[in-house]
Amino acid sequence: MYKSDPIKEISLQSNALLSTAMKLINQNAQGICFVLKGKKLVGILTDGDIRRAILKGYRLDAIISKVMRKNFLSMAVGSSAGDIQKQLKKVDFIPIVNESNELVDYASQLRFHHIPLAKPILDGNELEYVTDCINTGWISSQGKYVNLFEEKFSEFTSSNHACAVSNGTVALHLALVALGVSPGDEVVLPNLTFAAPINAVIYTGAIPVLIDVNKDTMAMDVDDLRRAITNKTTAIIPVHLYGHPAPMKEIMDIAKSNDLIVIEDCAEALGSFYEDRHVGTYGDAGTFSFFGNKTITTGEGGMIIFKNKSTLDHAKILRDHGMSKHKKYWHEYVGFNYRMTNMQAAIGVAQMEEVSKFIQVKQAIAREYNKNLRNVKGVQLPGNFGNVINSYWLYTINLPVELTSYRDNVLDSMLKDGIEARPIFIPISEMPPYKRYINKDRDYSVSTYLSKSGISLPSSIDLTKDDILRVSDSFIKAIDKVNIDN
Ligand SMILES: Cc1ncc(COP(=O)(O)O)c(C=O)c1O
């Protein structure tokens, strides 16, 4: 866990020593501590107060009640955000107290301006199109927006055959089933990813085969892929992680020479290109997610682009309970209800009107981070490894090996600055439901290292240059502290 108790970390009892206060202020990196008697707030002490006290001749074993400030601004629980923000123009920290003068929280500029990891931007035509669904009563999966969303998505990715579904996980499952992956087949996929692809493979009854990843691209390692193929292998699922494309040329060569299906998991890679084509157009299918933190969102939602029209038609029948397109309530297959609603698609259509801008902004955010962080020693920055265009869904960096054990301290320190940074995925091979699929002879050292060292920095489309600078400074400060403390 890297979340901590914010009050505990910023407060001390009034009989504590100056040396203890110095330590606490050093740890909390806020430059201040609140002084309590029991739970009651009796004073505040800043690093400047301590410096001045020492210059006056106080020793480190003096008690802090002798040097704390007794006159300070506090505000009552329930004060309005507007009032607190007004006061924060005058002071950096405001303790919040209850009617018994007990400290219950505190406000600061940083806490007021929290920077989330990735938030949806819904300020285009989303509301208008969803209102249209409600006004016309087309709120389920029929109505014009589903087709429109599929058309716009096909056009954007230059693929001819798109199928909207309820989320990115069922997109993978539907693609696997539509392409004929069956129980007992082996499906090769990377060990470093979100768990959706392995779950989808398990739903089909096929056997997932986990392989290691490449240190730069974080996508599946092609040498490992070659070694993993057996006569039971029927499919490969490359994942384009954090927006960086997997090496599709090598993967497609291996697939062709072994007659294998390829399903590209593009959940994190809308707007990413491998050579001159959008990801998802190399394999037999490419799947996408529109969860709230993705490059475009429909709340929950997903899309599959298929290479062949015949597979698309089959998938559309399976998506709709396996029902015949020609005979009502005649089920040709054991199908699924994986349909997307017209309301989700309405949001999707509005998001597609903005998608090019969103992707350009993500790439500009990455350039800004690269500029701010390029001199941080030992930290690996993301980039374009090979002839690719990274869409930078989440700007993700890796700490050097010697700092991996401090990764969570860095996250913790940034959280105190009001910044939500995220550790990267845990290798699939380390989690209990999947341990049975691990091949003991296989080496997962790269996914293990990346998982311990990786940090995704805030990447929302509405970040300002100042926000990016604040995140970068907070990260650099956290790294400096780790270096000094060690
Ligand atoms: C790589 C990857 N694949 C698949 C999914 C699943 O998508 P969804 O959450 O829409 O089911 C996600 C994530 O959210 C993902 O990151």
The ligand as an SDF file (V2000), in Angstrom:
LIG
                    3D

 16 16  0  0  0  0  0  0  0  0999 V2000
   -4.7760   -3.9640  -22.2100 C   0  0  0  0  0  0  0  0  0  0  0  0
   -6.2330   -3.9930  -21.8600 C   0  0  0  0  0  0  0  0  0  0  0  0
   -7.0150   -4.9180  -22.4170 N   0  0  0  0  0  0  0  0  0  0  0  0
   -8.3210   -4.9810  -22.1500 C   0  0  0  0  0  0  0  0  0  0  0  0
   -8.9190   -4.1120  -21.2720 C   0  0  0  0  0  0  0  0  0  0  0  0
  -10.3470   -4.3020  -20.9290 C   0  0  0  0  0  0  0  0  0  0  0  0
  -11.1910   -3.2820  -21.2500 O   0  0  0  0  0  0  0  0  0  0  0  0
  -12.5210   -3.0300  -20.4390 P   0  0  0  0  0  0  0  0  0  0  0  0
  -12.1560   -2.4370  -19.1310 O   0  0  0  0  0  0  0  0  0  0  0  0
  -13.2870   -2.0790  -21.3190 O   0  0  0  0  0  0  0  0  0  0  0  0
  -13.2260   -4.3290  -20.2930 O   0  0  0  0  0  0  0  0  0  0  0  0
   -8.1310   -3.1130  -20.6860 C   0  0  0  0  0  0  0  0  0  0  0  0
   -8.6580   -2.1670  -19.7660 C   0  0  0  0  0  0  0  0  0  0  0  0
   -9.2060   -1.5370  -19.2350 O   0  0  0  0  0  0  0  0  0  0  0  0
   -6.7570   -3.0540  -20.9630 C   0  0  0  0  0  0  0  0  0  0  0  0
   -5.9720   -2.1290  -20.3880 O   0  0  0  0  0  0  0  0  0  0  0  0
  1  2  1  0
  2  3  1  0
  2 15  2  0
  3  4  2  0
  4  5  1  0
  5  6  1  0
  5 12  2  0
  6  7  1  0
  7  8  1  0
  8  9  2  0
  8 10  1  0
  8 11  1  0
 12 13  1  0
 12 15  1  0
 13 14  2  0
 15 16  1  0
M  END
$$$$
